Amino acid sequence: MMPVTPETLRELRRRLGAREGKPEISQAELARRLGANNMTVWRWEQGRARPRGIAVATLQRMMAEVGMK
C-alpha cells in the first residue's frame, strides 16, 4: 500500500477532483468523505499530524480506487 504523506494526500485530492471534472476536491470535501474535521486534513497536509487508524485504511482504499499504488 502507498504511504499516506502530505504529498500523497494532495495527489489524492487532485485525482478525486479529476474523476468529478474538477481540478481537485477541497480539504473540506475530503474531510467530509472521511468523517474528519477540516483542520485535521489541513494538519495532515502540512505535516503537523499524521492520519491514524481507520483514517489510514480509508485513505489507502481511496488511493487504490483512483489508481495510486
NORZILIN-V631178 format. One line per field, one symbol per residue. phi: phi as a letter, one per 30 degrees, with the letter a starting at -180 (. if undefined). A space follows every 10 residues. Layout:
# NORZILIN-V631178
phi->???
This chain:
# NORZILIN-V631178
phi->.ddcbedddd dedddddedc ibdacdeddd eedcicdedd deddddidab dbhddddddd dddddcidb
